[in-house]
Every structure is written in structure tokens, then in C-alpha cells.
Amino acid sequence: MSYRAAVAAYRKKTPNSRRLHAESARLHVNGVHHNIRHFDPYPFVTRSARAQRITDVDANAYTDYWMGHWSLILGHRPTRVKSAIESQLGRGWMHGTVSEPSIRLSQEIAKSVRAAQKIRYVSSGTEAVMYAARIARTYTKKKTVVKVDGGWHGYASDLLKTVNWPFGSESRGVPNEKNIVSIPYNDLGGALDILQKVQKDLACIVVEPLLGGGGCIPAEQDYLRGLEEFASKSGALFILDEIVTGFRFRYGCMYPMMRLDPDIVTLGKIIGGGMPIGAMCGRSEVMGVADTSRFSKSERSYVGGGTFSANPASMSAGLATLQTIKSQKALYPRLERLGGEARNSLERAFDGRVTATGAGSLFMPHFVRNMDGVTSPADASRCDTGLLSRFHFEMIARDGIFFLPGKLGAVSAAHTRADIGRLTEAAERFSSTLGARA
Ligand SMILES: Cc1ncc(COP(=O)(O)O)c(C=O)c1O
């Protein structure tokens, strides 16, 4: 199927989405509320979702590998999480006061995340990382925040730089961009060269242990340990952004697998069970700078919350999600197997054109061009990203399989081997249309 034929097939099967998208575009910037949710010619409009399926307003069903920005490790609407939300609804879903579910969720997180001596909930990952940077600046009395090329930490101005290739400014309207310094990913020598230049004013290094938005690329252990060591000897904080990776590969964070000891870990996505959430988890001493009972205005770090922080619906959904994960001993090994199968079968289907990156249940094919592997976002951006988006779109149009075009895929507890089989067949069909290898 050519791309034109795929667009025609998509238009034919999604007339209601097309009409609704036109209405949306009249009122909403780009017709969406998160830039990545747009894809050409228009994104389908969802009516409902259950388990591993998402259904649009034209009654087309898709096997979903986007899984709510990778937040739904148990699939859509898992029974226990749904019941927890329903029972919370019966007690009210917005109190604006302290609620018991927040205490229970924190106890569960603290048991499995050693860095979580103190926790503060917010309503998004963006806020969690933004406040973590503020805490670091307060604690160290320094200004420079270091991130990696290709690292995505949400839309907050403190980290909104060097997200997309070519790594530079991302947006107008970001003040004090000079205080954000970017280092290459998985290149310790290159990173240290830059770090040495900003060492005197270094407040923190913020990094994901596996780049999500940046191409589904795991960090090398020596790289992260080198960054942590540099932060520690510079009196700066080492902040791990585990918003994608927290509770994704094991019950807890990814960092103990790499023998790291971060000062602050940010969490989100899975710990909210599909409800809005973000969390800063950190050492008591570090998080203590936000304690308004101990510090005056001129000394403290003033961090939120906000109106909806720790709302009982998110807390109950998150707690039920963690309890469900904990009760399913076979979950992580099974997800790892399915993810591995997806990576292997995509590489096989594309016969050398594709390198599949990822770990556990996360996977992403890269259409490589004259290169050995994909170990950094710079490598990922040298791949044929247009072809990847076309592959993803053709699966939406023809095969009833949904990846947000160009983004990594996530297997959930609801996915089956048969789903991976259908994904493999779709990849083989697309591969057969590509012609002889260049
Ligand atoms: C690693 C990472 N940090 C932070 C964020 C921002 O989280 P949110 O979209 O909840 O604001 C994301 C979102 O995808 C992310 O992947």
C-alpha cells in the first residue's frame, strides 16, 4: 500500500473523526492538547478503550501500543483500578485536603524506592521535574541545570531545550535558557568536557535512565555512574527522571539495577494508574529545603502541588495499580518476553533495515541508514524517521494497530502473543512494499 492509498483508506474509515477534528481545530491550537497527539491528515478521535484495544468514534478498533503516553501498564480499564476509582468517586474525587489514599500510596512507593524518604505529589511529570530543579537550585545555591541532548522532561521552562534534533532551542518564550546546559547522551567523555566548564555553577544533572521520547534508548550504566559521580564531587544533585521507567521494568525504579543512588527521583505515569500525577521523591535532607515550617521565604524552595495535587482519585488509582502489579508475580517477566518478541520480530521482518531499541516492555524500531547501532538520540535522528511514521500510520490505516506515529511502543499486561503476531505480520507486509535494500 502506498502512503497515498493509506491516507485514502484512513479517510474512508474515519469520517466522524475527521468531522470532529475540524470542530476541534476551530477551538484548539492544532486541534489537540499535547503537540505529539497530532498526526496527519488528522488524528482519530477516541470513543472508548478496554484492555489492549482503543476504539474510535467510527467504531474502528486498534490494538493500542501508545497506552496513554505509556502510563497504562495494566492496559485500559483494569478491573481492580476501575473499582478503586469508582469506590473513591462514591466518597468524592476532589477534596483539596489531606487524604488517606495519598499516605497509602506513598507508603507503597517508599517501600520500593529507597530514594523516596520524602515525597511531594503534583499533577504532572512536567511539574515534578520543574520543582526538582528548583529544589536543586535552592539546595546548592547554584543556577545551572544540566540535561542531555534528546532528554524530555515535559514543557517546563527550566528544562525545555535540546529535545529534538538538531539539539538547540525548542521554543520562544523560555527565559534564562542560558542556565540550561546540554550534554551528549551515552558519551561520558563528551559529557564531562562540558560539565567541567559549568562545574562551579552546577545545581543538578537531570537524566532519564532510558530515553523515552528521545528514541527508547537505554543509558549505559558507566555513563550514568560517571554523571552521578561528577554531580556528587561538584556538590550538585543527581536527579533521575523515572517518569517513564518507574515501575515499568520491576516493582520500583530502574536505578538500583544500575547501582545508582540519586538525590531526587521523579515519578509519574504508572504510579497514577492513568490519572494525572507526578511525584518528587528525594532524600529528606534535600527535600527539606521545601519545608515552609523550617525555612523563611528567603531560604526555602517554594514548591507545589496545586489545586489537584494528591487528589484522591489519582491516589486511589495509583495505589490500586501498584497493588495489582505486586500481586502478579509473573507480570514483569511476561512483559519482558513480549517486549523482546516485539523487538526481535520487527528486526526480522525488516531484514536488517531496522534496529529495535528498548528494554522490557518498551520497544521502538529505527530504520537505520549506514550505521551500526542506535545508542543515542543523535543516532536515532540520523535514522529514517519519516519512514517510521509512515509505517506507524499505515498500521493505523490498514491493520488496526495504533502507535503514535514516530513514538515508541509499550506492551501492557493486556497484550498477548497473538497481538505481537499481528504486529509482526503488519511489519512483514510493510517491509515487502519497501523494495530492495538500498
Ligand atoms: C521522562 C519524562 N519526564 C517528564 C515527562 C512529563 O510528564 P507529563 O507529560 O506528565 O507532564 C515525560 C512525559 O512523557 C517524560 O517522558
The ligand as an SDF file (V2000), in Angstrom:
LIG
                    3D

 16 16  0  0  0  0  0  0  0  0999 V2000
   10.8480   11.2760   31.0850 C   0  0  0  0  0  0  0  0  0  0  0  0
    9.6900   12.2200   31.1650 C   0  0  0  0  0  0  0  0  0  0  0  0
    9.7330   13.2160   32.0520 N   0  0  0  0  0  0  0  0  0  0  0  0
    8.7170   14.0890   32.1700 C   0  0  0  0  0  0  0  0  0  0  0  0
    7.5960   13.9850   31.3760 C   0  0  0  0  0  0  0  0  0  0  0  0
    6.4880   14.9670   31.5180 C   0  0  0  0  0  0  0  0  0  0  0  0
    5.3810   14.3510   32.1130 O   0  0  0  0  0  0  0  0  0  0  0  0
    3.9180   14.9300   31.8800 P   0  0  0  0  0  0  0  0  0  0  0  0
    3.5940   14.7170   30.4380 O   0  0  0  0  0  0  0  0  0  0  0  0
    3.0540   14.1360   32.8180 O   0  0  0  0  0  0  0  0  0  0  0  0
    3.9640   16.3720   32.2360 O   0  0  0  0  0  0  0  0  0  0  0  0
    7.5040   12.9520   30.4460 C   0  0  0  0  0  0  0  0  0  0  0  0
    6.3260   12.8140   29.5850 C   0  0  0  0  0  0  0  0  0  0  0  0
    6.2320   11.9840   28.7250 O   0  0  0  0  0  0  0  0  0  0  0  0
    8.6030   12.0550   30.3110 C   0  0  0  0  0  0  0  0  0  0  0  0
    8.5870   11.0850   29.3920 O   0  0  0  0  0  0  0  0  0  0  0  0
  1  2  1  0
  2  3  1  0
  2 15  2  0
  3  4  2  0
  4  5  1  0
  5  6  1  0
  5 12  2  0
  6  7  1  0
  7  8  1  0
  8  9  2  0
  8 10  1  0
  8 11  1  0
 12 13  1  0
 12 15  1  0
 13 14  2  0
 15 16  1  0
M  END
$$$$
